[in-house]
């Protein structure tokens, strides 16, 4: 009976390890995707022409 319990414990441990690794891999993949997305936005913004806005507020009277 103890062999069955040990075997079940090992199966549960292996399943837990696999779930943990899968979650870590998914988290790393998401982080990489967000980083690449942010870099794409930054690169796109660098390509936009500089916009010069008129100054408002106190000026010549």
N, C-alpha and C positions, 0 to 999 in steps of 0.2 A: 504494500500500500504506500509505503514511503517513497518508493521509486516513482510511482504515478504522481505523487505530490511534488517531488523534485522536478520531474519532467514538466509538469504544469507550470511550476514556478519559472523554469528556464524559458519555456515558451512565452510566458507573460513578460518576462524580462526582455527577451529578444523583440517582442512586439513593441514594447515601450521604447526600446532603443531605436527601432526603425521609425516609429512615429516622431520621436525627438529629432532624429537626423532629417527626416522629411520636412519637419517644421523649420529647422535651421536652414536647410537648403532653400526652402520657399522664401524665408525671410531675407536671405542673402540675395536671391534673385529679384525680389521686389526692391530692395535697396539699390541694387545695380540699375534697375530700370528707372527708378526715380532720379538717380544721379545722371543717367544718360539723358533723361527728359529735361532736367534742369540745364545741362550743358547745351542741349539743342536750343533751348529758349535763349540762353545767354549768347550763343553764337548768332542766332537770328537777330537779337537786339543790336549786336555789334554791326550788323550789316545795314541797319536802318540809317537813313541820312540824319544828320544832326538837325534838330528843329530849333530855330531861334525864335523865341517868343518875345513880343514887345513888353517892355517894362511898364508896369502900372503902379500907381501910387503918387507920391509927391513928385512933381516934376517942375518944369519952369512955369512961372505964373505970368 
